[in-house]
Amino acid sequence: MAKGKIYYDPGIKLENASTTPRTKQRSQFRIKSANLPALYHSMDIVDLNGD
């Protein structure tokens, strides 16, 4: 997070908007796929299609 590669994404989910609206927190952390190597000491890309 200090390097700006991962960011906190606070959010509110609205349920039953047309009847009795209720909010639900859905906070999560996000990272761009290009920044994934910053999370690990080593990393392998594996082709699961078998091509």
N, C-alpha and C positions, 0 to 999 in steps of 0.2 A: 504494500500500500504506500510505503514511503517513497518508492520509485515511480509511483503513478501507473503501475502496470495492472493493478487490481483496484476496483473501485466499489464502494458500497452503494447499493441501489435501493433506497427505502421506497416502499410503495404501498398503496392501499387498494385492496380489491373490494369492489362494491358488489354485494350479492343481493338478489331479490329487488332489483332497482324499480321494477314496475309495481311491486306490492308493498312489502315492508322492507325498505332498504336497510341493509346491515353492512358495516365496514369490517374488513378483516385485514390485518397487517400481513404483508408478504415480503419482508425485507430479505435481500439476498446480496451476495457478492458476485461481481461479474469480472470477466477478463476477456480480452480479444484473443482469438486463436493464435494470432501472430506473436503474442506475448507469453504463450504457454512455456517456452523454454526457460523463462525467468523464474518459474516455480520449481524446477527440478535440476538436480546435478547432472543427470543424464536422461536421455529420452530417445526412444526408437519409434519410427513410423512403421506400422504394420498394415499391409494390404490384406483386408479381410475378404476381398472378392476373389482372391486366388488368381488374378490376372498376371 
